[in-house]
Amino acid sequence: MTDPDLTFQTATRELEEILRKLDGDDVNIDSLTVDLERASELIEWCRERLETTQHEVERIVTDLDND
C-alpha cells in the first residue's frame, strides 16, 4: 500500500467501516472480496506502522537512558 496520506487513525476508521459492512444483514457479495482484500491491506499496513513506532519509541528511550 503506497498511500502517503494514510494515517493510523484513517486506516482504523476504514477497517471499522468495512467490519460494519461485513457484519450487517445485507452483505454485498459482489464487493465482498474487494472489501476483504482492502481490510487485509489495511491490517498489514497497521501492523507495520505499529512495529515501526515501537522501534522508534525504543530507540528514543534508549537514547534517553544513555544521556
mmCIF file as gemmi writes it, N, C-alpha and C atoms, coordinates in Angstrom:
data_model
loop_
_atom_site.group_PDB
_atom_site.id
_atom_site.type_symbol
_atom_site.label_atom_id
_atom_site.label_alt_id
_atom_site.label_comp_id
_atom_site.label_asym_id
_atom_site.label_entity_id
_atom_site.label_seq_id
_atom_site.pdbx_PDB_ins_code
_atom_site.Cartn_x
_atom_site.Cartn_y
_atom_site.Cartn_z
_atom_site.occupancy
_atom_site.B_iso_or_equiv
_atom_site.pdbx_formal_charge
_atom_site.auth_seq_id
_atom_site.auth_asym_id
_atom_site.pdbx_PDB_model_num
ATOM 1 N N . MET Axp A 1 ? 0.862 -1.172 0 1 0 ? 1 A 1
ATOM 2 C CA . MET Axp A 1 ? 0 0 0 1 0 ? 1 A 1
ATOM 3 C C . MET Axp A 1 ? 0.901 1.226 0 1 0 ? 1 A 1
ATOM 4 N N . THR Axp A 2 ? 0.679 2.127 -0.919 1 0 ? 2 A 1
ATOM 5 C CA . THR Axp A 2 ? 1.55 3.286 -1.059 1 0 ? 2 A 1
ATOM 6 C C . THR Axp A 2 ? 0.778 4.594 -0.981 1 0 ? 2 A 1
ATOM 7 N N . ASP Axp A 3 ? -0.178 4.671 -0.093 1 0 ? 3 A 1
ATOM 8 C CA . ASP Axp A 3 ? -0.941 5.897 0.094 1 0 ? 3 A 1
ATOM 9 C C . ASP Axp A 3 ? -0.208 6.772 1.115 1 0 ? 3 A 1
ATOM 10 N N . PRO Axp A 4 ? 0.487 7.816 0.665 1 0 ? 4 A 1
ATOM 11 C CA . PRO Axp A 4 ? 1.28 8.627 1.592 1 0 ? 4 A 1
ATOM 12 C C . PRO Axp A 4 ? 0.437 9.419 2.584 1 0 ? 4 A 1
ATOM 13 N N . ASP Axp A 5 ? -0.843 9.6 2.296 1 0 ? 5 A 1
ATOM 14 C CA . ASP Axp A 5 ? -1.718 10.365 3.182 1 0 ? 5 A 1
ATOM 15 C C . ASP Axp A 5 ? -2.411 9.493 4.23 1 0 ? 5 A 1
ATOM 16 N N . LEU Axp A 6 ? -2.193 8.189 4.168 1 0 ? 6 A 1
ATOM 17 C CA . LEU Axp A 6 ? -2.852 7.286 5.111 1 0 ? 6 A 1
ATOM 18 C C . LEU Axp A 6 ? -2.256 7.457 6.5 1 0 ? 6 A 1
ATOM 19 N N . THR Axp A 7 ? -3.126 7.56 7.484 1 0 ? 7 A 1
ATOM 20 C CA . THR Axp A 7 ? -2.691 7.614 8.876 1 0 ? 7 A 1
ATOM 21 C C . THR Axp A 7 ? -3.27 6.405 9.597 1 0 ? 7 A 1
ATOM 22 N N . PHE Axp A 8 ? -2.726 6.132 10.758 1 0 ? 8 A 1
ATOM 23 C CA . PHE Axp A 8 ? -3.23 5.011 11.538 1 0 ? 8 A 1
ATOM 24 C C . PHE Axp A 8 ? -4.715 5.21 11.849 1 0 ? 8 A 1
ATOM 25 N N . GLN Axp A 9 ? -5.061 6.434 12.187 1 0 ? 9 A 1
ATOM 26 C CA . GLN Axp A 9 ? -6.45 6.741 12.525 1 0 ? 9 A 1
ATOM 27 C C . GLN Axp A 9 ? -7.39 6.524 11.328 1 0 ? 9 A 1
ATOM 28 N N . THR Axp A 10 ? -7.005 6.976 10.149 1 0 ? 10 A 1
ATOM 29 C CA . THR Axp A 10 ? -7.88 6.784 8.993 1 0 ? 10 A 1
ATOM 30 C C . THR Axp A 10 ? -7.947 5.314 8.598 1 0 ? 10 A 1
ATOM 31 N N . ALA Axp A 11 ? -6.842 4.59 8.776 1 0 ? 11 A 1
ATOM 32 C CA . ALA Axp A 11 ? -6.843 3.161 8.46 1 0 ? 11 A 1
ATOM 33 C C . ALA Axp A 11 ? -7.79 2.408 9.393 1 0 ? 11 A 1
ATOM 34 N N . THR Axp A 12 ? -7.749 2.723 10.676 1 0 ? 12 A 1
ATOM 35 C CA . THR Axp A 12 ? -8.634 2.023 11.609 1 0 ? 12 A 1
ATOM 36 C C . THR Axp A 12 ? -10.095 2.394 11.368 1 0 ? 12 A 1
ATOM 37 N N . ARG Axp A 13 ? -10.333 3.649 10.997 1 0 ? 13 A 1
ATOM 38 C CA . ARG Axp A 13 ? -11.714 4.041 10.67 1 0 ? 13 A 1
ATOM 39 C C . ARG Axp A 13 ? -12.224 3.273 9.455 1 0 ? 13 A 1
ATOM 40 N N . GLU Axp A 14 ? -11.378 3.14 8.453 1 0 ? 14 A 1
ATOM 41 C CA . GLU Axp A 14 ? -11.777 2.404 7.253 1 0 ? 14 A 1
ATOM 42 C C . GLU Axp A 14 ? -12.018 0.928 7.585 1 0 ? 14 A 1
ATOM 43 N N . LEU Axp A 15 ? -11.162 0.37 8.429 1 0 ? 15 A 1
ATOM 44 C CA . LEU Axp A 15 ? -11.366 -1.025 8.854 1 0 ? 15 A 1
ATOM 45 C C . LEU Axp A 15 ? -12.682 -1.189 9.61 1 0 ? 15 A 1
ATOM 46 N N . GLU Axp A 16 ? -12.982 -0.239 10.473 1 0 ? 16 A 1
ATOM 47 C CA . GLU Axp A 16 ? -14.259 -0.291 11.202 1 0 ? 16 A 1
ATOM 48 C C . GLU Axp A 16 ? -15.447 -0.231 10.25 1 0 ? 16 A 1
ATOM 49 N N . GLU Axp A 17 ? -15.348 0.595 9.22 1 0 ? 17 A 1
ATOM 50 C CA . GLU Axp A 17 ? -16.435 0.698 8.235 1 0 ? 17 A 1
ATOM 51 C C . GLU Axp A 17 ? -16.596 -0.614 7.465 1 0 ? 17 A 1
ATOM 52 N N . ILE Axp A 18 ? -15.486 -1.207 7.073 1 0 ? 18 A 1
ATOM 53 C CA . ILE Axp A 18 ? -15.555 -2.498 6.381 1 0 ? 18 A 1
ATOM 54 C C . ILE Axp A 18 ? -16.188 -3.545 7.293 1 0 ? 18 A 1
ATOM 55 N N . LEU Axp A 19 ? -15.795 -3.551 8.548 1 0 ? 19 A 1
ATOM 56 C CA . LEU Axp A 19 ? -16.355 -4.504 9.505 1 0 ? 19 A 1
ATOM 57 C C . LEU Axp A 19 ? -17.861 -4.308 9.659 1 0 ? 19 A 1
ATOM 58 N N . ARG Axp A 20 ? -18.293 -3.045 9.726 1 0 ? 20 A 1
ATOM 59 C CA . ARG Axp A 20 ? -19.743 -2.775 9.823 1 0 ? 20 A 1
ATOM 60 C C . ARG Axp A 20 ? -20.479 -3.325 8.6 1 0 ? 20 A 1
ATOM 61 N N . LYS Axp A 21 ? -19.877 -3.137 7.42 1 0 ? 21 A 1
ATOM 62 C CA . LYS Axp A 21 ? -20.499 -3.65 6.197 1 0 ? 21 A 1
ATOM 63 C C . LYS Axp A 21 ? -20.586 -5.17 6.224 1 0 ? 21 A 1
ATOM 64 N N . LEU Axp A 22 ? -19.511 -5.813 6.664 1 0 ? 22 A 1
ATOM 65 C CA . LEU Axp A 22 ? -19.484 -7.276 6.683 1 0 ? 22 A 1
ATOM 66 C C . LEU Axp A 22 ? -20.355 -7.854 7.788 1 0 ? 22 A 1
ATOM 67 N N . ASP Axp A 23 ? -20.549 -7.086 8.838 1 0 ? 23 A 1
ATOM 68 C CA . ASP Axp A 23 ? -21.327 -7.551 9.983 1 0 ? 23 A 1
ATOM 69 C C . ASP Axp A 23 ? -22.829 -7.318 9.792 1 0 ? 23 A 1
ATOM 70 N N . GLY Axp A 24 ? -23.189 -6.55 8.783 1 0 ? 24 A 1
ATOM 71 C CA . GLY Axp A 24 ? -24.589 -6.219 8.539 1 0 ? 24 A 1
ATOM 72 C C . GLY Axp A 24 ? -25.353 -7.37 7.899 1 0 ? 24 A 1
ATOM 73 N N . ASP Axp A 25 ? -26.632 -7.199 7.833 1 0 ? 25 A 1
ATOM 74 C CA . ASP Axp A 25 ? -27.509 -8.218 7.263 1 0 ? 25 A 1
ATOM 75 C C . ASP Axp A 25 ? -27.524 -8.21 5.742 1 0 ? 25 A 1
ATOM 76 N N . ASP Axp A 26 ? -27.069 -7.131 5.14 1 0 ? 26 A 1
ATOM 77 C CA . ASP Axp A 26 ? -27.131 -7.008 3.684 1 0 ? 26 A 1
ATOM 78 C C . ASP Axp A 26 ? -25.729 -6.961 3.072 1 0 ? 26 A 1
ATOM 79 N N . VAL Axp A 27 ? -24.941 -7.998 3.32 1 0 ? 27 A 1
ATOM 80 C CA . VAL Axp A 27 ? -23.586 -8.075 2.779 1 0 ? 27 A 1
ATOM 81 C C . VAL Axp A 27 ? -23.671 -8.143 1.257 1 0 ? 27 A 1
ATOM 82 N N . ASN Axp A 28 ? -22.902 -7.287 0.61 1 0 ? 28 A 1
ATOM 83 C CA . ASN Axp A 28 ? -22.867 -7.25 -0.845 1 0 ? 28 A 1
ATOM 84 C C . ASN Axp A 28 ? -21.837 -8.272 -1.327 1 0 ? 28 A 1
ATOM 85 N N . ILE Axp A 29 ? -22.318 -9.378 -1.829 1 0 ? 29 A 1
ATOM 86 C CA . ILE Axp A 29 ? -21.441 -10.456 -2.284 1 0 ? 29 A 1
ATOM 87 C C . ILE Axp A 29 ? -20.523 -9.991 -3.406 1 0 ? 29 A 1
ATOM 88 N N . ASP Axp A 30 ? -21.012 -9.077 -4.241 1 0 ? 30 A 1
ATOM 89 C CA . ASP Axp A 30 ? -20.218 -8.595 -5.366 1 0 ? 30 A 1
ATOM 90 C C . ASP Axp A 30 ? -18.974 -7.827 -4.927 1 0 ? 30 A 1
ATOM 91 N N . SER Axp A 31 ? -19.03 -7.172 -3.772 1 0 ? 31 A 1
ATOM 92 C CA . SER Axp A 31 ? -17.876 -6.407 -3.311 1 0 ? 31 A 1
ATOM 93 C C . SER Axp A 31 ? -17.167 -7.065 -2.125 1 0 ? 31 A 1
ATOM 94 N N . LEU Axp A 32 ? -17.602 -8.256 -1.754 1 0 ? 32 A 1
ATOM 95 C CA . LEU Axp A 32 ? -17.03 -8.933 -0.582 1 0 ? 32 A 1
ATOM 96 C C . LEU Axp A 32 ? -15.529 -9.147 -0.716 1 0 ? 32 A 1
ATOM 97 N N . THR Axp A 33 ? -15.082 -9.676 -1.834 1 0 ? 33 A 1
ATOM 98 C CA . THR Axp A 33 ? -13.655 -9.937 -1.988 1 0 ? 33 A 1
ATOM 99 C C . THR Axp A 33 ? -12.846 -8.638 -2.027 1 0 ? 33 A 1
ATOM 100 N N . VAL Axp A 34 ? -13.404 -7.603 -2.619 1 0 ? 34 A 1
ATOM 101 C CA . VAL Axp A 34 ? -12.723 -6.304 -2.656 1 0 ? 34 A 1
ATOM 102 C C . VAL Axp A 34 ? -12.583 -5.755 -1.239 1 0 ? 34 A 1
ATOM 103 N N . ASP Axp A 35 ? -13.665 -5.839 -0.461 1 0 ? 35 A 1
ATOM 104 C CA . ASP Axp A 35 ? -13.636 -5.361 0.922 1 0 ? 35 A 1
ATOM 105 C C . ASP Axp A 35 ? -12.649 -6.161 1.768 1 0 ? 35 A 1
ATOM 106 N N . LEU Axp A 36 ? -12.642 -7.46 1.606 1 0 ? 36 A 1
ATOM 107 C CA . LEU Axp A 36 ? -11.721 -8.305 2.375 1 0 ? 36 A 1
ATOM 108 C C . LEU Axp A 36 ? -10.271 -8.048 1.99 1 0 ? 36 A 1
ATOM 109 N N . GLU Axp A 37 ? -10.02 -7.835 0.712 1 0 ? 37 A 1
ATOM 110 C CA . GLU Axp A 37 ? -8.665 -7.53 0.263 1 0 ? 37 A 1
ATOM 111 C C . GLU Axp A 37 ? -8.201 -6.199 0.841 1 0 ? 37 A 1
ATOM 112 N N . ARG Axp A 38 ? -9.062 -5.207 0.804 1 0 ? 38 A 1
ATOM 113 C CA . ARG Axp A 38 ? -8.71 -3.892 1.37 1 0 ? 38 A 1
ATOM 114 C C . ARG Axp A 38 ? -8.467 -4.014 2.872 1 0 ? 38 A 1
ATOM 115 N N . ALA Axp A 39 ? -9.309 -4.757 3.562 1 0 ? 39 A 1
ATOM 116 C CA . ALA Axp A 39 ? -9.12 -4.948 5.003 1 0 ? 39 A 1
ATOM 117 C C . ALA Axp A 39 ? -7.779 -5.613 5.28 1 0 ? 39 A 1
ATOM 118 N N . SER Axp A 40 ? -7.437 -6.598 4.495 1 0 ? 40 A 1
ATOM 119 C CA . SER Axp A 40 ? -6.158 -7.282 4.649 1 0 ? 40 A 1
ATOM 120 C C . SER Axp A 40 ? -4.987 -6.316 4.456 1 0 ? 40 A 1
ATOM 121 N N . GLU Axp A 41 ? -5.06 -5.475 3.447 1 0 ? 41 A 1
ATOM 122 C CA . GLU Axp A 41 ? -4.015 -4.485 3.198 1 0 ? 41 A 1
ATOM 123 C C . GLU Axp A 41 ? -3.896 -3.505 4.364 1 0 ? 41 A 1
ATOM 124 N N . LEU Axp A 42 ? -5.045 -3.05 4.862 1 0 ? 42 A 1
ATOM 125 C CA . LEU Axp A 42 ? -5.034 -2.102 5.968 1 0 ? 42 A 1
ATOM 126 C C . LEU Axp A 42 ? -4.474 -2.719 7.241 1 0 ? 42 A 1
ATOM 127 N N . ILE Axp A 43 ? -4.84 -3.953 7.506 1 0 ? 43 A 1
ATOM 128 C CA . ILE Axp A 43 ? -4.324 -4.638 8.699 1 0 ? 43 A 1
ATOM 129 C C . ILE Axp A 43 ? -2.812 -4.775 8.606 1 0 ? 43 A 1
ATOM 130 N N . GLU Axp A 44 ? -2.31 -5.175 7.47 1 0 ? 44 A 1
ATOM 131 C CA . GLU Axp A 44 ? -0.868 -5.312 7.286 1 0 ? 44 A 1
ATOM 132 C C . GLU Axp A 44 ? -0.178 -3.964 7.446 1 0 ? 44 A 1
ATOM 133 N N . TRP Axp A 45 ? -0.745 -2.915 6.871 1 0 ? 45 A 1
ATOM 134 C CA . TRP Axp A 45 ? -0.173 -1.583 6.996 1 0 ? 45 A 1
ATOM 135 C C . TRP Axp A 45 ? -0.14 -1.146 8.46 1 0 ? 45 A 1
ATOM 136 N N . CYS Axp A 46 ? -1.233 -1.391 9.185 1 0 ? 46 A 1
ATOM 137 C CA . CYS Axp A 46 ? -1.291 -1.018 10.602 1 0 ? 46 A 1
ATOM 138 C C . CYS Axp A 46 ? -0.258 -1.791 11.421 1 0 ? 46 A 1
ATOM 139 N N . ARG Axp A 47 ? -0.103 -3.066 11.143 1 0 ? 47 A 1
ATOM 140 C CA . ARG Axp A 47 ? 0.909 -3.862 11.843 1 0 ? 47 A 1
ATOM 141 C C . ARG Axp A 47 ? 2.303 -3.292 11.613 1 0 ? 47 A 1
ATOM 142 N N . GLU Axp A 48 ? 2.6 -2.97 10.375 1 0 ? 48 A 1
ATOM 143 C CA . GLU Axp A 48 ? 3.914 -2.405 10.05 1 0 ? 48 A 1
ATOM 144 C C . GLU Axp A 48 ? 4.113 -1.057 10.738 1 0 ? 48 A 1
ATOM 145 N N . ARG Axp A 49 ? 3.07 -0.244 10.753 1 0 ? 49 A 1
ATOM 146 C CA . ARG Axp A 49 ? 3.15 1.074 11.4 1 0 ? 49 A 1
ATOM 147 C C . ARG Axp A 49 ? 3.371 0.922 12.896 1 0 ? 49 A 1
ATOM 148 N N . LEU Axp A 50 ? 2.656 -0.002 13.523 1 0 ? 50 A 1
ATOM 149 C CA . LEU Axp A 50 ? 2.838 -0.241 14.958 1 0 ? 50 A 1
ATOM 150 C C . LEU Axp A 50 ? 4.25 -0.732 15.263 1 0 ? 50 A 1
ATOM 151 N N . GLU Axp A 51 ? 4.759 -1.615 14.434 1 0 ? 51 A 1
ATOM 152 C CA . GLU Axp A 51 ? 6.105 -2.13 14.631 1 0 ? 51 A 1
ATOM 153 C C . GLU Axp A 51 ? 7.145 -1.017 14.476 1 0 ? 51 A 1
ATOM 154 N N . THR Axp A 52 ? 6.98 -0.201 13.461 1 0 ? 52 A 1
ATOM 155 C CA . THR Axp A 52 ? 7.894 0.919 13.242 1 0 ? 52 A 1
ATOM 156 C C . THR Axp A 52 ? 7.855 1.88 14.427 1 0 ? 52 A 1
ATOM 157 N N . THR Axp A 53 ? 6.673 2.185 14.89 1 0 ? 53 A 1
ATOM 158 C CA . THR Axp A 53 ? 6.526 3.089 16.026 1 0 ? 53 A 1
ATOM 159 C C . THR Axp A 53 ? 7.152 2.498 17.278 1 0 ? 53 A 1
ATOM 160 N N . GLN Axp A 54 ? 6.962 1.215 17.494 1 0 ? 54 A 1
ATOM 161 C CA . GLN Axp A 54 ? 7.559 0.554 18.652 1 0 ? 54 A 1
ATOM 162 C C . GLN Axp A 54 ? 9.086 0.679 18.612 1 0 ? 54 A 1
ATOM 163 N N . HIS Axp A 55 ? 9.681 0.442 17.456 1 0 ? 55 A 1
ATOM 164 C CA . HIS Axp A 55 ? 11.135 0.552 17.317 1 0 ? 55 A 1
ATOM 165 C C . HIS Axp A 55 ? 11.603 1.986 17.552 1 0 ? 55 A 1
ATOM 166 N N . GLU Axp A 56 ? 10.846 2.948 17.049 1 0 ? 56 A 1
ATOM 167 C CA . GLU Axp A 56 ? 11.215 4.351 17.237 1 0 ? 56 A 1
ATOM 168 C C . GLU Axp A 56 ? 11.157 4.735 18.718 1 0 ? 56 A 1
ATOM 169 N N . VAL Axp A 57 ? 10.105 4.294 19.401 1 0 ? 57 A 1
ATOM 170 C CA . VAL Axp A 57 ? 9.967 4.59 20.829 1 0 ? 57 A 1
ATOM 171 C C . VAL Axp A 57 ? 11.102 3.936 21.616 1 0 ? 57 A 1
ATOM 172 N N . GLU Axp A 58 ? 11.414 2.683 21.3 1 0 ? 58 A 1
ATOM 173 C CA . GLU Axp A 58 ? 12.504 2 21.981 1 0 ? 58 A 1
ATOM 174 C C . GLU Axp A 58 ? 13.834 2.724 21.756 1 0 ? 58 A 1
ATOM 175 N N . ARG Axp A 59 ? 14.065 3.2 20.542 1 0 ? 59 A 1
ATOM 176 C CA . ARG Axp A 59 ? 15.295 3.937 20.244 1 0 ? 59 A 1
ATOM 177 C C . ARG Axp A 59 ? 15.363 5.227 21.045 1 0 ? 59 A 1
ATOM 178 N N . ILE Axp A 60 ? 14.246 5.939 21.108 1 0 ? 60 A 1
ATOM 179 C CA . ILE Axp A 60 ? 14.206 7.206 21.86 1 0 ? 60 A 1
ATOM 180 C C . ILE Axp A 60 ? 14.462 6.941 23.334 1 0 ? 60 A 1
ATOM 181 N N . VAL Axp A 61 ? 13.827 5.93 23.887 1 0 ? 61 A 1
ATOM 182 C CA . VAL Axp A 61 ? 14.006 5.618 25.303 1 0 ? 61 A 1
ATOM 183 C C . VAL Axp A 61 ? 15.456 5.207 25.568 1 0 ? 61 A 1
ATOM 184 N N . THR Axp A 62 ? 16.027 4.42 24.677 1 0 ? 62 A 1
ATOM 185 C CA . THR Axp A 62 ? 17.43 4.017 24.817 1 0 ? 62 A 1
ATOM 186 C C . THR Axp A 62 ? 18.346 5.228 24.786 1 0 ? 62 A 1
ATOM 187 N N . ASP Axp A 63 ? 18.081 6.152 23.85 1 0 ? 63 A 1
ATOM 188 C CA . ASP Axp A 63 ? 18.87 7.384 23.763 1 0 ? 63 A 1
ATOM 189 C C . ASP Axp A 63 ? 18.757 8.2 25.045 1 0 ? 63 A 1
ATOM 190 N N . LEU Axp A 64 ? 17.568 8.264 25.605 1 0 ? 64 A 1
ATOM 191 C CA . LEU Axp A 64 ? 17.382 8.998 26.856 1 0 ? 64 A 1
ATOM 192 C C . LEU Axp A 64 ? 18.147 8.346 28.003 1 0 ? 64 A 1
ATOM 193 N N . ASP Axp A 65 ? 18.15 7.024 28.044 1 0 ? 65 A 1
ATOM 194 C CA . ASP Axp A 65 ? 18.856 6.306 29.094 1 0 ? 65 A 1
ATOM 195 C C . ASP Axp A 65 ? 20.363 6.49 28.983 1 0 ? 65 A 1
ATOM 196 N N . ASN Axp A 66 ? 20.844 6.668 27.743 1 0 ? 66 A 1
ATOM 197 C CA . ASN Axp A 66 ? 22.287 6.805 27.526 1 0 ? 66 A 1
ATOM 198 C C . ASN Axp A 66 ? 22.788 8.224 27.779 1 0 ? 66 A 1
ATOM 199 N N . ASP Axp A 67 ? 21.885 9.177 27.864 1 0 ? 67 A 1
ATOM 200 C CA . ASP Axp A 67 ? 22.31 10.567 28.076 1 0 ? 67 A 1
ATOM 201 C C . ASP Axp A 67 ? 22.544 10.875 29.523 1 0 ? 67 A 1
